[in-house]
Amino acid sequence: MKLGTWDPRTIVNLARYPITDLDSPDARAVIAEGRAQLARDGLCLLPDFVTPQALAAMAAEGNALATDAYHEVSWVRGSDVREGALHRPQRNACGALAYDRLAPQSPSRLLYEWDGLVGLFRELLGVERFYRCADPISSCLVMYYGDDDELGWHFDPNDGVVTLLVQSASTGGDFEFAPGIGRDPAQFDRVMDGGRDGVIKADLKPGTLSLFRGKNALHRVTSTAGPRPRIMLTMSFHDRPGMMFSEENRRRYSGRIVDDAGRTLGTATTPSSPLVAPPPA
């Protein structure tokens, strides 16, 4: 597909988010508001972060490439909640388009690779060490939630997950999180059994950039339905440069065995992650 010519100044809504100079009063106001959101409930939402033209191009690109996405359904369980795993199986069903499938002039790719984005999130988090990951597959993913897809309750292995909602699903696909319940397994069961006390549904609209502290906040994406998929750009960062994901992580999001240099060594058809059978009906 023809992507046109893009650069960060035509992708980011600089009229609302004047972040090319992070020391300017307007940029400091954006940073102060974002820090207040993170302090309140661990989620910073920046609505209309990209221009309408860029958002339309990202949506067109995502829909055009949807048939290239790798889709997987799994039931995941683990016993050590300190590592973000839950004792009750959770269903994960979604598609992913790997980083190496995005063209050099993709507006999604250009946004991720813009140094200004790194600088903004360093300021929001109050850290000096915040870098793009170097993984050829999982650094930047276009995630798809089609009919009957979902992402079950879970914790993230790291804080500072950055996403951009590109397109809402026809129905469902809500991002829900429970920032105040900590790591109490009894609270996990209560939430997974449908308890709503302490559960927040984020007000996400297409074009919203999100920064989420998901390491200690249980969260999920609710089941989607209908012909229009939920499309989410997921961007990975780390506190050390050159961070690579595992071979299993790459397989999960590409269906391929890929080395650190980005060479495809084979196609993996059998998941090797800790999967379990679905719970009895």
N, C-alpha and C positions, 0 to 999 in steps of 0.2 A: 504494500500500500504506500501511497505518497504521503510523507510525513510533513513536508514543508520545512521551513527554516525556523528553528527555535533557539532561543538563548534564555538564561534565567530572567532577564528583564522583561521578556514577553510571556514567561510562564508564571512567575510570582506576581501576585496582586500588590505591587509596591505602593499603590495609592493608600491601601489600608494597612499594609505592613512595610513601612519604609526602613528596611533592615540592611540596606547596602552600607550604611554607616551606623554601626551598633552603639556608637557613643552619642548619637544625636538624641535630643529630648524625646522625639516621637518614638524612636526605637526603644529608649529606656522605658517608656510607658508600656509598650508592648511586652517587654521582658518582665516588668513588674507585675502586670496582670497575669502573665503565664505562670510566674513563680507563685502567685497567690492561689491559682487554680491547683497547682501541684501540691502545695502545702495543705489545701483543704481536703482533697480526696484522691490525690495521686494521678489525676488526669488533666492534661492541658489540651483544650480544644481551640483551634485557630480557624474559625469559619471563613469561607471564601478566600482561602490562602492562595489559590491559583486563579488566574483570570478565566472568565467564561470561555474564551477562545481556546485556551490551553486545556481546560477541563473537557470541552467537546472533543478535542483532538485525542486526549488520553482515552476517553470513552470509545471513540471510533477505533482507535488502535487496539484497545483491549477486546472489543467485540470481534474485530477482524482476526485476532490471533487466538481466539478462544478454542478453536479446534486443535491448536498445537499444545494446549495445556495438558499436563499429566494429572489424571484424577485418581484418587485413592480413597477407599473406605476402610477404616480400621477401628477396632475397639482397643483402647489403650488403658493399661492399669499399671500401677507400681505400688510398692509398700512403704516407701520412704517419703513422707510428706515434706521433709526438709529439702528434698531435691525437687519439689514441685509436682510429685506424683500423688495420685489419690488412690485409696484402697478400693474404690468402686469403679468398674469399667465405664469409660466415657467414649461416646461415638464421635469420631472425627471423619468428616466427609467433605472434601473440597478438591478443587483443581488448582494447579499452580503452573504458571509460565515462568521458566527459569531466566535468570539475569542474562545468560548468553543468547537468549532468543530476542532480546530487545536490540533494535538497530541503534547505531551510534547517534543518530539524530532523533531518536525517540524522545518526546518531551518527558516521559516518565523517567527514562534513564538520565537525561540531562538534569532534571531536578535533583535526583539522588546524588549525582556527581558534582553538584555545585558546592564549592567551598563555603559559600554564604550560609547554606543550611547547617553545616557543621558548626560554624561560628554561632549561629542563633541558638542551637541546642546546648552548646557549651555554656552560654550565658543563662539559659533557662534552668539548667541543672546546677549551675554554679561550680563547674568542674573545668579543669584545664585539659584533661586527657579524655578526648571523645573523637573517635576516628571512624571513617567508613570501613566496613569489612572488605577484605580482599578476595573473598570466595567467588569463584567464577560462576557458581550456580545460585547460591542462596543469599547473596548480599542484597539483592533487590528482586523481589518477586511480585508478579501480578497474580493475586489470589481470586479464585472464582468460587462462588457459592450458588449452584444451580438448584433445580427442583429437588427438594428433600436433602439438601446438604446442611451441615452444621459443624460447629467446633465446640466440643463438649467442655464442661467446666475444667479449668486447669490453672496452673501458675506458669509464668514464664521463667526460663533459666537465668534471665538477666533483666535489669531495669532499663528503661529508656527505649522502649519499642516505639518506632515512628511509623505511622501509617497515613495514607491519604485515601479517603473514600472517593472513588471515581464514579460509581454507579450504584444506586440502591436496587435491591431485589424487588420483584413484583409484590411479594409479601414476605414478611419476616426479615431475618438477618439483623436483628437488633444486637448491639453490643451491650452486655450487661456485666456488671462487676460488683463485688462486695468488698470494699476497701477496709471495713472496720472489724471484720471477724477474725483477723489474724490467722493462726495456724492450728486452731482448735478443731480436731476431727469431728466432734459433735456438731459444730457449726457447719462443717462441710456437709454432713448428712442432712441437716435441717434445710440448707439452701438447695441441695440437689433433690430433696423431696418436695420442693416447690415453695418453701418459705420465702417470703418477700421482704421481711424485715432486714434492713441494711443493704438490700440489693438496689443498685442504681442502674437505670437505663440511660445510656448516654444519648444526648441530643445530636446525633450525627447526621449531617446532610452532605450530599455530594459536593466536593471541593473543600471539605474540612480536613485540615492536617491535625493529627493527634500525636501527643507524646504521653506515653502511659508507663507508670511504674507498676509492672505486672508481676514482679518477683514475689511480692507478699500480698497480692490482691487476687483472690479467686475471680475468674472471669470466663465468659463464653460468648459465642455468636449463636443466636437462636436459629432454629430450623428455617430454611427458606423454601418458598414455593412460587410457582408461576414461570412464565416464559422468559422474564428478564432476570439475568443473574446479578447477584451482588458482586461488584468488582472492587477490589481493594489493593492498593499499592503498599507493600510492606518493605520497609527499608531498615537494614540492620547496621548497627554501629557497635563499637566496643571501646573499652578504655585502654586498649593497646593497639598499635598499628599492625597491619598485616594479618589480622585475625582470619582464620580459615575454619569452616565448619567440617564436621566429620563426613566420611564417605556415606554413612547411613543417612545423614541429613540430606545430602545431595540426592541420593536415590529417592528419598521420600518426596522430594519436590520436583524431580525431573524424570524419574523412572529409568535413569541411566547411572552407570558407574563411571564417575568422572574424577580424574586426579587433580592435584592442586594447580596444575598448569592449564586446566580446562580441557584436557584431552579426554574424549569419550572412549572408555576401554571396553564397554559392553552395555547390554541392556539387562536390567534387573527386573524380573517378573515376580519374585517372591519377597515380600517385605521381611526384613530381619530385625525390625524394631520390636519392643516387648508388647506383642499383641495377645489378646485373649478372645475367647468366644463371646458372642453377645450374651447378655444375661437372659435367662428364660423368660418367656412372655408371661 
